[in-house]
Amino acid sequence: MKALRWYGKEDMRYEDIPEPSTGPGQVKVKVHWTGICGSDLHEYQAGPIFISVEPNPLTGRMAPLTLGHEFSGEIVEVGEKVPLKDAVEKGFKELINNPDKHLKILLQS
């Protein structure tokens, strides 16, 4: 899949990355629309601010990272142990403001 990845200050690369698998407690969303928010622009212009250049002690994640947390799309896969799994189904349309905090508005298609 294609992704815009942050490597460092003023270093963004549009590249192919492996499509992530869906793990427990996760859903996979086919993105239809996305935007760039102010924190993404600040990270590009002056980073690293929020992105860790060393492994995060909790997640192990570090640069390069795919930016973006404001997007909408269609749920294409639902992992095991998804909270409210009965309310989350393939084909639902979803608006995601912050995937790390699981703030979602589900819109049945």
BAKETOR-472638 format. One record per atom (N, C-alpha, C, O): residue number from 0; y negated, z, x; residue in three letters. Coordinates in pm, whole numbers, plus 50000, padded with zeros to 5 digits. Layout:
N
NUM / Y / Z / X / ALA
...
! end
This chain:
109
0 / 50117 / 50000 / 50084 / MET
0 / 50000 / 50000 / 50000 / MET
0 / 49876 / 50000 / 50089 / MET
0 / 49884 / 50038 / 50206 / MET
1 / 49764 / 49958 / 50035 / LYS
1 / 49638 / 49956 / 50108 / LYS
1 / 49565 / 50088 / 50090 / LYS
1 / 49569 / 50149 / 49983 / LYS
2 / 49497 / 50133 / 50195 / ALA
2 / 49422 / 50257 / 50189 / ALA
2 / 49305 / 50250 / 50286 / ALA
2 / 49315 / 50190 / 50393 / ALA
3 / 49194 / 50313 / 50247 / LEU
3 / 49079 / 50328 / 50335 / LEU
3 / 49093 / 50464 / 50402 / LEU
3 / 49088 / 50567 / 50335 / LEU
4 / 49111 / 50465 / 50533 / ARG
4 / 49145 / 50587 / 50606 / ARG
4 / 49031 / 50628 / 50698 / ARG
4 / 48969 / 50544 / 50764 / ARG
5 / 49005 / 50760 / 50702 / TRP
5 / 48903 / 50817 / 50789 / TRP
5 / 48969 / 50858 / 50920 / TRP
5 / 49064 / 50936 / 50922 / TRP
6 / 48917 / 50804 / 51030 / TYR
6 / 48966 / 50837 / 51164 / TYR
6 / 48869 / 50923 / 51241 / TYR
6 / 48909 / 50997 / 51331 / TYR
7 / 48741 / 50915 / 51208 / GLY
7 / 48638 / 50991 / 51276 / GLY
7 / 48502 / 50946 / 51228 / GLY
7 / 48490 / 50859 / 51142 / GLY
8 / 48399 / 51006 / 51285 / LYS
8 / 48262 / 50972 / 51248 / LYS
8 / 48241 / 50822 / 51259 / LYS
8 / 48262 / 50762 / 51364 / LYS
9 / 48198 / 50761 / 51146 / GLU
9 / 48171 / 50618 / 51136 / GLU
9 / 48291 / 50533 / 51175 / GLU
9 / 48275 / 50420 / 51222 / GLU
10 / 48411 / 50584 / 51155 / ASP
10 / 48534 / 50511 / 51187 / ASP
10 / 48627 / 50516 / 51066 / ASP
10 / 48710 / 50606 / 51054 / ASP
11 / 48612 / 50416 / 50977 / MET
11 / 48698 / 50402 / 50860 / MET
11 / 48776 / 50272 / 50878 / MET
11 / 48722 / 50172 / 50927 / MET
12 / 48903 / 50274 / 50839 / ARG
12 / 48988 / 50155 / 50854 / ARG
12 / 49063 / 50129 / 50725 / ARG
12 / 49125 / 50218 / 50667 / ARG
13 / 49057 / 50003 / 50681 / TYR
13 / 49131 / 49958 / 50563 / TYR
13 / 49264 / 49904 / 50614 / TYR
13 / 49268 / 49803 / 50684 / TYR
14 / 49373 / 49972 / 50579 / GLU
14 / 49500 / 49938 / 50641 / GLU
14 / 49617 / 49959 / 50545 / GLU
14 / 49603 / 50019 / 50439 / GLU
15 / 49732 / 49907 / 50585 / ASP
15 / 49856 / 49929 / 50512 / ASP
15 / 49917 / 50060 / 50555 / ASP
15 / 49926 / 50090 / 50674 / ASP
16 / 49959 / 50140 / 50455 / ILE
16 / 50030 / 50264 / 50483 / ILE
16 / 50153 / 50268 / 50392 / ILE
16 / 50155 / 50200 / 50290 / ILE
17 / 50255 / 50346 / 50428 / PRO
17 / 50371 / 50356 / 50340 / PRO
17 / 50333 / 50419 / 50205 / PRO
17 / 50251 / 50511 / 50200 / PRO
18 / 50393 / 50369 / 50097 / GLU
18 / 50368 / 50428 / 49967 / GLU
18 / 50433 / 50566 / 49964 / GLU
18 / 50551 / 50578 / 49995 / GLU
19 / 50358 / 50669 / 49927 / PRO
19 / 50415 / 50804 / 49927 / PRO
19 / 50521 / 50820 / 49817 / PRO
19 / 50513 / 50757 / 49712 / PRO
20 / 50618 / 50905 / 49845 / SER
20 / 50718 / 50937 / 49744 / SER
20 / 50666 / 51052 / 49658 / SER
20 / 50578 / 51127 / 49700 / SER
21 / 50720 / 51064 / 49538 / THR
21 / 50679 / 51169 / 49446 / THR
21 / 50767 / 51291 / 49468 / THR
21 / 50889 / 51284 / 49453 / THR
22 / 50705 / 51403 / 49502 / GLY
22 / 50778 / 51526 / 49526 / GLY
22 / 50771 / 51620 / 49408 / GLY
22 / 50712 / 51587 / 49305 / GLY
23 / 50832 / 51737 / 49421 / PRO
23 / 50828 / 51836 / 49313 / PRO
23 / 50683 / 51875 / 49280 / PRO
23 / 50602 / 51899 / 49369 / PRO
24 / 50652 / 51880 / 49151 / GLY
24 / 50519 / 51920 / 49106 / GLY
24 / 50415 / 51812 / 49120 / GLY
24 / 50296 / 51840 / 49106 / GLY
25 / 50457 / 51687 / 49147 / GLN
25 / 50361 / 51578 / 49167 / GLN
25 / 50385 / 51464 / 49069 / GLN
25 / 50495 / 51446 / 49017 / GLN
26 / 50279 / 51387 / 49045 / VAL
26 / 50290 / 51262 / 48972 / VAL
26 / 50235 / 51151 / 49060 / VAL
26 / 50147 / 51176 / 49143 / VAL
27 / 50285 / 51031 / 49043 / LYS
27 / 50233 / 50915 / 49116 / LYS
27 / 50145 / 50837 / 49019 / LYS
27 / 50187 / 50806 / 48907 / LYS
28 / 50023 / 50805 / 49063 / VAL
28 / 49926 / 50735 / 48981 / VAL
28 / 49895 / 50600 / 49044 / VAL
28 / 49858 / 50593 / 49161 / VAL
29 / 49910 / 50494 / 48966 / LYS
29 / 49866 / 50361 / 49009 / LYS
29 / 49717 / 50355 / 48981 / LYS
29 / 49675 / 50357 / 48865 / LYS
30 / 49638 / 50348 / 49085 / VAL
30 / 49492 / 50355 / 49072 / VAL
30 / 49438 / 50225 / 49012 / VAL
30 / 49469 / 50115 / 49059 / VAL
31 / 49357 / 50240 / 48907 / HIS
31 / 49290 / 50126 / 48845 / HIS
31 / 49144 / 50117 / 48888 / HIS
31 / 49092 / 50008 / 48911 / HIS
32 / 49077 / 50231 / 48898 / TRP
32 / 48936 / 50237 / 48936 / TRP
32 / 48915 / 50356 / 49028 / TRP
32 / 48980 / 50460 / 49014 / TRP
33 / 48825 / 50341 / 49122 / THR
33 / 48792 / 50453 / 49211 / THR
33 / 48645 / 50446 / 49249 / THR
33 / 48580 / 50343 / 49232 / THR
34 / 48595 / 50556 / 49299 / GLY
34 / 48456 / 50562 / 49343 / GLY
34 / 48446 / 50633 / 49476 / GLY
34 / 48544 / 50686 / 49528 / GLY
35 / 48327 / 50633 / 49530 / ILE
35 / 48300 / 50704 / 49654 / ILE
35 / 48201 / 50814 / 49621 / ILE
35 / 48095 / 50787 / 49563 / ILE
36 / 48233 / 50936 / 49657 / CYS
36 / 48142 / 51046 / 49624 / CYS
36 / 48061 / 51085 / 49747 / CYS
36 / 48086 / 51037 / 49858 / CYS
37 / 47964 / 51171 / 49726 / GLY
37 / 47874 / 51213 / 49834 / GLY
37 / 47947 / 51279 / 49949 / GLY
37 / 47911 / 51257 / 50065 / GLY
38 / 48050 / 51359 / 49920 / SER
38 / 48122 / 51425 / 50030 / SER
38 / 48193 / 51322 / 50117 / SER
38 / 48203 / 51342 / 50239 / SER
39 / 48243 / 51213 / 50058 / ASP
39 / 48305 / 51106 / 50137 / ASP
39 / 48202 / 51041 / 50229 / ASP
39 / 48229 / 51015 / 50346 / ASP
40 / 48083 / 51017 / 50176 / LEU
40 / 47977 / 50956 / 50258 / LEU
40 / 47934 / 51048 / 50372 / LEU
40 / 47912 / 51002 / 50484 / LEU
41 / 47921 / 51177 / 50343 / HIS
41 / 47885 / 51273 / 50448 / HIS
41 / 47992 / 51278 / 50556 / HIS
41 / 47961 / 51285 / 50675 / HIS
42 / 48117 / 51274 / 50514 / GLU
42 / 48228 / 51277 / 50611 / GLU
42 / 48221 / 51154 / 50701 / GLU
42 / 48241 / 51165 / 50822 / GLU
43 / 48192 / 51038 / 50642 / TYR
43 / 48180 / 50915 / 50720 / TYR
43 / 48062 / 50922 / 50818 / TYR
43 / 48077 / 50888 / 50936 / TYR
44 / 47948 / 50967 / 50770 / GLN
44 / 47827 / 50966 / 50852 / GLN
44 / 47823 / 51076 / 50956 / GLN
44 / 47769 / 51055 / 51065 / GLN
45 / 47878 / 51194 / 50927 / ALA
45 / 47858 / 51308 / 51016 / ALA
45 / 47986 / 51385 / 51048 / ALA
45 / 47981 / 51487 / 51118 / ALA
46 / 48100 / 51339 / 50998 / GLY
46 / 48224 / 51415 / 51012 / GLY
46 / 48270 / 51433 / 51155 / GLY
46 / 48218 / 51369 / 51246 / GLY
47 / 48366 / 51520 / 51176 / PRO
47 / 48440 / 51589 / 51072 / PRO
47 / 48365 / 51709 / 51016 / PRO
47 / 48310 / 51791 / 51091 / PRO
48 / 48364 / 51717 / 50884 / ILE
48 / 48305 / 51831 / 50814 / ILE
48 / 48417 / 51909 / 50746 / ILE
48 / 48439 / 52027 / 50775 / ILE
49 / 48487 / 51842 / 50654 / PHE
49 / 48597 / 51905 / 50582 / PHE
49 / 48734 / 51860 / 50634 / PHE
49 / 48832 / 51932 / 50619 / PHE
50 / 48740 / 51744 / 50694 / ILE
50 / 48867 / 51690 / 50742 / ILE
50 / 48902 / 51755 / 50874 / ILE
50 / 48820 / 51763 / 50966 / ILE
51 / 49024 / 51801 / 50883 / SER
51 / 49071 / 51866 / 51005 / SER
51 / 49118 / 51761 / 51105 / SER
51 / 49188 / 51667 / 51068 / SER
52 / 49079 / 51776 / 51230 / VAL
52 / 49127 / 51687 / 51335 / VAL
52 / 49246 / 51750 / 51409 / VAL
52 / 49303 / 51691 / 51500 / VAL
53 / 49281 / 51871 / 51368 / GLU
53 / 49402 / 51938 / 51416 / GLU
53 / 49484 / 51975 / 51293 / GLU
53 / 49427 / 51987 / 51184 / GLU
54 / 49615 / 51993 / 51305 / PRO
54 / 49696 / 52021 / 51186 / PRO
54 / 49644 / 52142 / 51108 / PRO
54 / 49621 / 52249 / 51164 / PRO
55 / 49627 / 52123 / 50976 / ASN
55 / 49586 / 52231 / 50888 / ASN
55 / 49697 / 52337 / 50888 / ASN
55 / 49814 / 52302 / 50875 / ASN
56 / 49662 / 52465 / 50903 / PRO
56 / 49767 / 52568 / 50910 / PRO
56 / 49852 / 52581 / 50784 / PRO
56 / 49965 / 52628 / 50792 / PRO
57 / 49801 / 52539 / 50668 / LEU
57 / 49878 / 52548 / 50545 / LEU
57 / 49955 / 52421 / 50513 / LEU
57 / 50071 / 52426 / 50473 / LEU
58 / 49890 / 52306 / 50531 / THR
58 / 49950 / 52179 / 50488 / THR
58 / 50001 / 52094 / 50604 / THR
58 / 50087 / 52008 / 50584 / THR
59 / 49949 / 52118 / 50724 / GLY
59 / 49984 / 52034 / 50837 / GLY
59 / 49909 / 51903 / 50840 / GLY
59 / 49923 / 51825 / 50934 / GLY
60 / 49828 / 51876 / 50736 / ARG
60 / 49756 / 51748 / 50728 / ARG
60 / 49639 / 51747 / 50826 / ARG
60 / 49578 / 51850 / 50854 / ARG
61 / 49610 / 51629 / 50877 / MET
61 / 49498 / 51610 / 50968 / MET
61 / 49461 / 51462 / 50969 / MET
61 / 49533 / 51379 / 50912 / MET
62 / 49350 / 51429 / 51032 / ALA
62 / 49307 / 51290 / 51042 / ALA
62 / 49412 / 51210 / 51119 / ALA
62 / 49477 / 51264 / 51210 / ALA
63 / 49430 / 51082 / 51084 / PRO
63 / 49356 / 51007 / 50982 / PRO
63 / 49403 / 51043 / 50842 / PRO
63 / 49521 / 51069 / 50818 / PRO
64 / 49306 / 51044 / 50748 / LEU
64 / 49335 / 51075 / 50609 / LEU
64 / 49273 / 50971 / 50518 / LEU
64 / 49171 / 50909 / 50551 / LEU
65 / 49336 / 50952 / 50402 / THR
65 / 49280 / 50866 / 50299 / THR
65 / 49180 / 50948 / 50219 / THR
65 / 49214 / 51051 / 50162 / THR
66 / 49055 / 50902 / 50216 / LEU
66 / 48952 / 50971 / 50140 / LEU
66 / 48962 / 50935 / 49993 / LEU
66 / 49029 / 50839 / 49955 / LEU
67 / 48896 / 51014 / 49912 / GLY
67 / 48884 / 50983 / 49770 / GLY
67 / 48948 / 51088 / 49683 / GLY
67 / 49061 / 51131 / 49709 / GLY
68 / 48877 / 51130 / 49582 / HIS
68 / 48930 / 51224 / 49484 / HIS
68 / 48874 / 51195 / 49345 / HIS
68 / 48894 / 51273 / 49252 / HIS
69 / 48805 / 51084 / 49332 / GLU
69 / 48749 / 51046 / 49202 / GLU
69 / 48805 / 50909 / 49166 / GLU
69 / 48754 / 50806 / 49210 / GLU
70 / 48911 / 50910 / 49086 / PHE
70 / 48973 / 50785 / 49049 / PHE
70 / 49044 / 50799 / 48915 / PHE
70 / 49064 / 50910 / 48864 / PHE
71 / 49080 / 50685 / 48859 / SER
71 / 49156 / 50686 / 48734 / SER
71 / 49267 / 50584 / 48747 / SER
71 / 49259 / 50490 / 48826 / SER
72 / 49371 / 50603 / 48668 / GLY
72 / 49482 / 50511 / 48675 / GLY
72 / 49590 / 50547 / 48576 / GLY
72 / 49568 / 50621 / 48480 / GLY
73 / 49708 / 50492 / 48600 / GLU
73 / 49823 / 50508 / 48511 / GLU
73 / 49933 / 50583 / 48583 / GLU
73 / 49967 / 50551 / 48697 / GLU
74 / 49990 / 50681 / 48516 / ILE
74 / 50103 / 50755 / 48573 / ILE
74 / 50223 / 50661 / 48576 / ILE
74 / 50263 / 50608 / 48472 / ILE
75 / 50281 / 50642 / 48695 / VAL
75 / 50396 / 50553 / 48709 / VAL
75 / 50523 / 50628 / 48746 / VAL
75 / 50633 / 50572 / 48740 / VAL
76 / 50509 / 50755 / 48785 / GLU
76 / 50627 / 50834 / 48819 / GLU
76 / 50594 / 50982 / 48803 / GLU
76 / 50483 / 51025 / 48837 / GLU
77 / 50689 / 51059 / 48753 / VAL
77 / 50671 / 51202 / 48733 / VAL
77 / 50779 / 51275 / 48811 / VAL
77 / 50898 / 51252 / 48787 / VAL
78 / 50740 / 51362 / 48905 / GLY
78 / 50835 / 51437 / 48985 / GLY
78 / 50892 / 51556 / 48909 / GLY
78 / 50848 / 51589 / 48799 / GLY
79 / 50990 / 51617 / 48971 / GLU
79 / 51051 / 51737 / 48914 / GLU
79 / 50950 / 51852 / 48916 / GLU
79 / 50859 / 51855 / 48999 / GLU
80 / 50968 / 51945 / 48826 / LYS
80 / 50891 / 52069 / 48821 / LYS
80 / 50740 / 52046 / 48804 / LYS
80 / 50659 / 52123 / 48854 / LYS
81 / 50704 / 51939 / 48733 / VAL
81 / 50563 / 51914 / 48703 / VAL
81 / 50523 / 52008 / 48590 / VAL
81 / 50586 / 52009 / 48485 / VAL
82 / 50416 / 52089 / 48611 / PRO
82 / 50370 / 52176 / 48501 / PRO
82 / 50336 / 52090 / 48378 / PRO
82 / 50277 / 51983 / 48391 / PRO
83 / 50373 / 52138 / 48264 / LEU
83 / 50349 / 52066 / 48138 / LEU
83 / 50413 / 51927 / 48139 / LEU
83 / 50358 / 51831 / 48086 / LEU
84 / 50533 / 51919 / 48201 / LYS
84 / 50599 / 51790 / 48216 / LYS
84 / 50615 / 51717 / 48082 / LYS
84 / 50610 / 51594 / 48078 / LYS
85 / 50635 / 51793 / 47974 / ASP
85 / 50648 / 51729 / 47843 / ASP
85 / 50521 / 51658 / 47801 / ASP
85 / 50525 / 51565 / 47720 / ASP
86 / 50406 / 51699 / 47856 / ALA
86 / 50278 / 51638 / 47820 / ALA
86 / 50238 / 51528 / 47918 / ALA
86 / 50140 / 51457 / 47894 / ALA
87 / 50313 / 51513 / 48026 / VAL
87 / 50280 / 51413 / 48129 / VAL
87 / 50392 / 51310 / 48130 / VAL
87 / 50506 / 51342 / 48166 / VAL
88 / 50361 / 51189 / 48092 / GLU
88 / 50463 / 51085 / 48084 / GLU
88 / 50418 / 50959 / 48156 / GLU
88 / 50298 / 50934 / 48173 / GLU
89 / 50517 / 50880 / 48198 / LYS
89 / 50484 / 50750 / 48254 / LYS
89 / 50406 / 50669 / 48151 / LYS
89 / 50435 / 50676 / 48031 / LYS
90 / 50309 / 50596 / 48197 / GLY
90 / 50228 / 50513 / 48109 / GLY
90 / 50101 / 50579 / 48061 / GLY
90 / 50013 / 50510 / 48009 / GLY
91 / 50089 / 50712 / 48077 / PHE
91 / 49964 / 50778 / 48040 / PHE
91 / 49854 / 50730 / 48132 / PHE
91 / 49878 / 50699 / 48249 / PHE
92 / 49733 / 50723 / 48079 / LYS
92 / 49615 / 50694 / 48161 / LYS
92 / 49558 / 50828 / 48203 / LYS
92 / 49562 / 50924 / 48126 / LYS
93 / 49504 / 50834 / 48323 / GLU
93 / 49461 / 50962 / 48376 / GLU
93 / 49330 / 50947 / 48453 / GLU
93 / 49312 / 50851 / 48528 / GLU
94 / 49241 / 51042 / 48434 / LEU
94 / 49117 / 51053 / 48508 / LEU
94 / 49131 / 51172 / 48600 / LEU
94 / 49156 / 51284 / 48554 / LEU
95 / 49116 / 51151 / 48729 / ILE
95 / 49138 / 51258 / 48826 / ILE
95 / 49008 / 51284 / 48900 / ILE
95 / 48950 / 51195 / 48961 / ILE
96 / 48963 / 51409 / 48893 / ASN
96 / 48841 / 51449 / 48962 / ASN
96 / 48874 / 51511 / 49096 / ASN
96 / 48804 / 51486 / 49195 / ASN
97 / 48976 / 51592 / 49102 / ASN
97 / 49013 / 51657 / 49228 / ASN
97 / 49163 / 51683 / 49228 / ASN
97 / 49207 / 51783 / 49171 / ASN
98 / 49243 / 51594 / 49289 / PRO
98 / 49388 / 51610 / 49282 / PRO
98 / 49438 / 51738 / 49347 / PRO
98 / 49545 / 51788 / 49311 / PRO
99 / 49364 / 51793 / 49442 / ASP
99 / 49408 / 51916 / 49507 / ASP
99 / 49401 / 52036 / 49412 / ASP
99 / 49475 / 52133 / 49429 / ASP
100 / 49313 / 52031 / 49312 / LYS
100 / 49300 / 52140 / 49216 / LYS
100 / 49365 / 52107 / 49083 / LYS
100 / 49359 / 52187 / 48990 / LYS
101 / 49426 / 51989 / 49073 / HIS
101 / 49498 / 51947 / 48954 / HIS
101 / 49410 / 51949 / 48829 / HIS
101 / 49455 / 51990 / 48722 / HIS
102 / 49285 / 51905 / 48842 / LEU
102 / 49197 / 51895 / 48726 / LEU
102 / 49215 / 51755 / 48669 / LEU
102 / 49173 / 51656 / 48729 / LEU
103 / 49277 / 51748 / 48552 / LYS
103 / 49311 / 51618 / 48498 / LYS
103 / 49278 / 51612 / 48350 / LYS
103 / 49287 / 51712 / 48278 / LYS
104 / 49241 / 51495 / 48306 / ILE
104 / 49223 / 51468 / 48164 / ILE
104 / 49323 / 51358 / 48132 / ILE
104 / 49311 / 51247 / 48185 / ILE
105 / 49418 / 51386 / 48048 / LEU
105 / 49519 / 51287 / 48012 / LEU
105 / 49475 / 51212 / 47887 / LEU
105 / 49435 / 51272 / 47787 / LEU
106 / 49482 / 51082 / 47895 / LEU
106 / 49445 / 50998 / 47783 / LEU
106 / 49567 / 50916 / 47745 / LEU
106 / 49607 / 50827 / 47821 / LEU
107 / 49627 / 50944 / 47632 / GLN
107 / 49747 / 50870 / 47592 / GLN
107 / 49708 / 50727 / 47561 / GLN
107 / 49611 / 50702 / 47489 / GLN
108 / 49785 / 50632 / 47616 / SER
108 / 49755 / 50491 / 47596 / SER
108 / 49807 / 50441 / 47463 / SER
108 / 49791 / 50324 / 47430 / SER
! end
